[in-house]
Amino acid sequence: MSYENYQCLKIRIDRGVAFVTIDNPPINLFDRELFREINRVGKEIEADDEVRVVVFDSANPEFFIAHADIALIQQMPTEVPPKADTLGAVHKIFERYRTMPKVSIAKLEGRARGGGSEFALSLDMRFGALGRAVLSQPEVALGILPGGSGTQRLPRLTGRGRAMEIVMGCEDFPADLAERYGYINRALPPDELTPFVERLAYRIASFPAEAIALAKASVNATELPIVEGLIEEAHYFNQTLAAPETERRMVRFMEIGGQTREAELDLGALVEKLAE
């Protein structure tokens, strides 16, 4: 993949990780061009066999993505159309990141409000800088609602009561409170955020691509009733057993001390050697 001719994104591929930096001055507004490029890069990453993890961050220390361009919303029809039976454009763009067979991460060092928050919520993980990262869904104050998936993703992460507080209160949530609510995975000191995210991204990217894809699909199956989800899990697990890389890694695991007391005391270090 070439990842060329982007205006709002800067893209770098390293060791199986796509680092995508949002750069749409002055506030990283989610305007038409940024939507177009977020859609395009998602398609390219999904099709790129060399990429196993994608990390989104921002070139602007104050804004991850400010919010959706209000001018675009004002252009939408005011006459209520019939209820759709398929996903709209924005939902399709965001759903690609939730369902693609890659791991997606948001590294938040500034404000992610409205559509910016919803985009971060559509990714697999979110990590924020203490004292810098801010998230919110201010739409109800404008007379609308979080229509880019916020009302659906937030309750699944935070629980209904906290989601109602976020959506109805329209207030900013700093990183430490967002972490407590489950809005983000972790809040870290600013100087620790990048090393942590990069280490995690490279670590995941060192694992077999098929195992990553099937594990993510199995986690996504939690939206099914439990019995159906367990059946899906078993099916995905059986598929991992058929992969040649699985056998190689299990053999390697035993060769370097797996299932011995000494090695198991520091299993994290042992796992990192499996790619060698």
C-alpha angles and dihedrals in degrees: 000000000000101000090202136158099029116153102185101031135060113204130196126175118205130164095337095316124111110208108200117189118195111222113170107137142246099021106349090254113194092239130158094277094049091049089050093051095044086054093047097047090048090056092047094048092047090055096042110100090193093063122076101159133033124199121195121201137150137252088211113077091204100048135039090177116334096209140282117309105266089207089065091050091050089057093058117105117270092204107091110243124212115283109275124235095200134051120274124234099270093046090050092052093050095041090057089067092048093050105031114112091247132084115250125201134186116211104199121198100149141021122326108181134162109339090007090058091045091052090051089048090055091059121086097245139014128200124183138197114241112243092013113052116082127177132186147150105221097167100109089059087061092050097257132086135238094282098169093077100287097121089052103040100041098059090049090056105033105021126252099282096052092043089054090052091051096045099039099036095051090203130142118261114207118214097262093053092040088056092050090051095047091246088125132019099236141353113218136181108270094248091052098047101080096043091048095048094044093049091049093046094049091045093054091043089058091063124088112284093224093052090050092050095046094044090052092048089051093050089049088055089072086090087071123080109280097256092049089046092052090050089052091048091053090049093051091045091054090052091055090054090059094058116102091219090060093060091045093052095047090051090048091048091058093043094057096048107282113167093022120117095238095051095040092056087070103028093155091065091045092054091054090060094058093084092057 
